[in-house]
Amino acid sequence: MMKRGIALLTALVMSLTAMPTAALPLGDINRDDRADMFDALALFASASGRVTPTPSEIALGDLNRDGTLTTQDALYAYAAASGETVPVPSDVAFETRYIALDVPLYDVAPIGILNTKEDWDAFIYQDDAVDPACYDVLWSYSTQTLIALPVATDAHVAAVTADEEALYISLVHSALGNQKQRYAFVAVDKAAAQDRDVTVVSYFDDSTVVPLDLVECSSGNAKSYRRVDACLIRNREELEAFSLAYHETSASEMQGFQTYTDRWFEDHMLIWAGYVAAYHGDDMHILSCTMQDGAIYLHRALKVHAYGDMGLTVVKTMPMMMSVTRDGYDGQELVLVDRIVADSEIHYELL
């Protein structure tokens, strides 16, 4: 009975935990949520060498999925923006959860294609390094396929596309990343993955890693159980949206938020990285935050209890709001990488 209660509580917490959804359509280089003639012109400028695209822009602009950005992609984008039908993969909505594990590289598993609860159990129980309770991945067995993609460096999924034969996962790697294993758990609609091979197209970010100076600015409301995904807050409008979503109060009425004026946001941003926990004794710690051309990588350590040690307690929130400089920011997305530990204490060394 106790285990059943724990399982129900876990399901409740996981139902509050939404994975970030990529909203940018394929070819949307200027990130205005549509692929149009402006993107075609930007693609041509990048492919011809007039401007230097970021790794994420290359991944979004590589319409034929050959791993490079060429004038062929720009011509495809121009034709599509003109209303023509072009032979390129279509954009696929996806959700991703990134988890880091202490597993030797020689134990890296092949790509896992999981469609059922039985598939998940078979995948999860082959890993003896971490208790299955440490995986916090929310997906729908009935409507989604989960792709467990092992990567050995900082990486993020920039796009997922599909044609009649294959499902393409565009993966941006950090060439300067360390050699810890990570999983990118990518959830897509079952129809998108059905009868298609999964092909990973790699792009490499060899830019300099810039450590971001993290300053905790606001602890938020520790009694709130509302879940807001890790996010960048870049202006007053986004701060207002965050405050209403998490605190259910206007930012102008929140103590401490008045400091973040339009002038302040010209040089700074906020990062929200709070965590909803189910069990007493769980803990969280920010390990590092770095900026590259491809993404902002935020590493977070989460201590969770193995099944045998769990106690049935109330849900709680561990809030964390941080201030970072805008230096080097050019529209990169925030990638949250969780290191899950089931030990008696959190390990504080950098990943």
PyMOL commands that set and color helices and strands:
alter all, ss='L'
color gray80, all
select helices_A, chain A and resi 2-15+37-47+55-61+71-81+105-107+117-124+132-134+190-193+236-246+251-253+257-259+262-265+307-309
alter helices_A, ss='H'
color red, helices_A
select strands_A, chain A and resi 90-91+94-101+112-114+144-151+155-162+166-174+181-189+197-205+210-211+215-218+231-233+268-272+275-277+283-291+295-303+316-318+321-325+333-341
alter strands_A, ss='S'
color yellow, strands_A
deselect
rebuild
show_as cartoon
